Amino acid sequence: MSTFCVAAVVNEPAPILRRFVAWYRALGAARIVLYFDDPSDPELPEAEADPIVQPVRCTAGFWQSLGLTPETRFTLRQNAALSAAYRNLREDWLLAVDADELLFLRAGSVAALLDGQPQDVRSLMIEPAEFVQGPDDAATFRLPIGRAVVNRLYGSDAEIFRKRHGMIGHSVGKAFHRRGQDGIRLRQHWAVAPDGQPVPYRTLGRNEGAHLLHYLAPDYGVWRRKMEWRLASNGFPERVKAVFDEIRAVEADPEAAYAGLYARLHRIGPELRDALRREDALLELAADRAPEAV
């Protein structure tokens, strides 16, 4: 049976890290490599005591070993750490994700999924499913849609959602990478070959019952805590950044406007929910099948 390792660069509250480890342990990960961006993270002692977790303290010396510094842009540091995880891979596959991304299969095991891939599949992309606050108690996730569908469903907000195919986070997904590919470098979503070209990948998604559950903004508090960081690191689509500029230009106290923007981005009412259902663009999970939204 195929084995897999999960790797992530992390700087998250304890509940998110613990959910991440518990989820991938239950999926059968042989090893979970956590690169702690804060080398004094209070979760390090628990991670160091867990036999399945390999914690890495991202000290200045660690970044120097990769030719970087702690001040290097985060995405470059993330790519370098994930590439190091791949170079040190001893399992059959590496899944490179963020701490708020959880693989979900409607049926079967991860090992069986990986066993079923032809030998010429070098990377396996899993389509994202982005958590939204829906009108009922189901765990609700929107799926990528075509831009024409975005225009039809989102009306005056279509410009916000169009570029990322109906998502606020990424619409590409995250990938498993097969061991043994010499010289490849990992980026957030795919791998790059030594000649600089993206490594070809196969995508699995709603048709295959495979989803990457992305808890980008499960509630306003989480979203608000990360808001400034995302604004500084290109974490929002350009049109969303423009809305922030508009808010700040006219609001002396913008908090109420920020809350309203969060609702536009991450809440859906019954009408939009039903429209997304008709487009096969919604994943709804019963509470006993979904991760806890923390």
N, C-alpha and C positions, 0 to 999 in steps of 0.2 A: 504493500500500500504506500502511496505517495505521502511523504512527510512535508510539513511546511513550517516556516518560521515567520513571525510577524515582527516588523520593525517600525518604530515611530520616534520622532523627536517630540518631547513632551515638556510642557510647563503649564500644568492644569491643576485645579483643585482635587483633593483626595477622592471625592465620590466619582469623578470622571475617570481617574486613573484606575480605581478599583473596579469599576464597571468594565473598563476595557480589558483588564487582565482576566477577570472572571469570564467574560464573554468568549474570548479567544481560547481560554483554557477549555471551556465547554465544547468549543468547536474542534478541539483536538490538536491545537498548535503544539509542536514539539518544543518550541522555545519562543520567548517574547523578549525582544531586545528593545529596551527603553533608553533613549538618549536624553538624559535630564539636562535641559538647557540651563537650569539653575543648579550648579554643582552642590549647593547646600539645601536642596529641596527637602522639606520635612518628610516626604514619602520615601526617601532613599532607604532608610533602615528597613522598612517593610519590604521593599523591593529586593533588597540584598538578602533577606531571609527566605525568599520564595524560590524554590528550586527550579521553577520553570522560567523565571524572569532573569534576564541578564541586564543589570543596570549599568549604564555608562555615565560617569560624571563628566559633563562637558566643561572641563576646566580650560584655562588659557592654554595649558600645555597640550590638552587634547586637540583643540582647534589648531594649534601650531603644527601638530603632527600631520594635519590635513592641509597645511599651507594657508591657514586662515587665522583670524583673530576673533575674539568675542564680539567685536564691533562690526564684523562683516555682515552684510545684509542677511536677514534670517533665511530667506529662501535659498541663498547660496550655501549657507551652513547646513541647512536641512538636506539639500541635495548631496553635499559631501558626506554627511553622516550616513544617509541611506545607501550611498555607493559603497561606503566602508562596510556596512552590514552585508551587502551583496558579496563583496570580496571575501568576507569571512564566513560565507554561507556553508553549512555542512548538511543542511536538509535538502530536499529535492526542489523546493520552491521558496521564494521570499515574497511575502505580501507587504508592500510599503504603504502605510496609511497614516492618518492623524488620529489622535486620541479620541476624537468625537465621531469616528467612522467605524461602523460595526458591520461586518459581513453577515448577510442573511440569506439562507437558502430555503425555499418553500418546501423542498423535499430532498432527501439524501444527505450525504456527508461531504465535507470538504475533500477528504481523501478520495472518495469515489469520483467527485467532480474532476479532480486533478488527474486521477488515473485514466479518465476518459478522454484526455486531450491527446490528439495526434502528436507524434514526436516532432513535427515541424512547427508546432505552436511554441514560440519562444516566450511570449508574454500573453497574459490573459487579463483583459480589462473587465472590471465589474461596473455596470452602469449605476450611477448614484440615485438614491431616493432621498429627497430632502424633507426633513421633518417640518410640518406646519401645525399650527394650532387650529384644529377643525371645530365644527359646530357640535360634536358629540364626544363621547369618551373613547372612541377608537384611536389607536396610534396611527396617525395619518401622515403620509409622505407623498409629495408630488414627484413625478417622473419627468424626464426631459421630453419636450414636445417641439414640433416644427414651428418655425417663426410665423408662418401663416396662421397656425392655430393660436399662437400667442396673441397675434393681432385680433383675432376673433373673440378670444376669451377675456382679455384684460383691458380692452377699451382704452381709456385715457392713460392707463398705466402700462400699456404695451411696450412703450419705449424703455421702461425700466427692466422689463423681463425678456425682451427680445434677444439681446446679445447672447445670453447664456441659456437660451432655449427653455424659457420658463422657470429658470432657477435663479437664486441669488448667489448661492455658492457655485462650485464648478459643475458643469454638465457633462464632463468627459468621463469621470470615474477614477478609480485607482486600480493598480495592476499587481497580479502575481508575476514573478519573473523566474524562469526556469534556470536552475544551476548550470554552470559550465559554459557560459558565454563570455569569452575572454575579452577584457578591455571595455566592457560596457559601463556607462555611468547612468545612475538613476536620477531622474527628475521627479517632480511631485506626482506626475500622472503616468509617464512612460519612461522607457529607457532609451539611451542614445548610444549608437555603435561608435567604435573608434574613428570612423570616417565622418562623424558628426550627424549622421542620418538617424531618424527615429527607428528603433527596433520595431518591426511589424508586430501587431498584436491582434488577437481575436477578442471581440467584445461579447459578453454575456449580459443579459438584462431581463426585462419583463417576460420575454418569450420563453426564456430558459428557467425562469423562477429564481434568478440570482440578483441580489440587490446589495448595494453598499449604503446602509442606513447612515445618513449624515445629519447629526444633531448640531447643525450650524448655529441655531438660535432657538433653543427649546423654550425659553421664556425671555421676558424683557430684561430681567436682571442680568442674565448671561450675555445677552446681546449688548447691553449698555456697558458692561465691564470691558468688553473687547472692542467697542466701537472705535475709540481713538487709535488703537493698534491697527485695526483693519484699514482705517482711513490712511494711515501712514505707510501701509505695506501693500497697497493695491488689492485689498481684500474685498472691495465692493466694485460692482460694475460702474463705469464712468458716469452713467446717468444718475445712479444713486449718489455718487460723490457730488454731482451737481445739485441734487436736492439738498444735501447738507449745506452747501454753499448758500443756497437760497434761504434756508432756515436761519443760518447764522447772520445773514445780511439784514434780516428784518426783525428777529426776535431777541430782545434783551435777555429774556430768560427762556431758553429754547427747550427745556425738558419736556414740556407738554407736546411740543412739535416732534421731538424725537420719539416719544411714545406713539404718536400718531403714525409716524413713518414706519416704526416697527410693525404696527398693525397692518399697514398696507403691504409690507414685504412678507410677513410670516404668519398671518392669520387668513383663513378662508371661511366664508359663510356658506350656507346651504346651497345657494345658487351656483357659486363657483365650484363647490365640491361636486355637485351633480354634473356640471359641464365637464370637469376633469374626468369623472367616471366614464362619461360617454366617449371620451377620447382615449380611453385605456391609459390614463396618465395619473392614476392615483393608486397607491398601495395602502390598504387599510388592514391593520393587524389587531387581533384581539389582545387584550391585556396580557394574557398568559403566554403569548408568542413574541411580544415585543420587549426590547430592553427598557429599563426604567429611564425616563427622561429626567436627568439630573443636571 
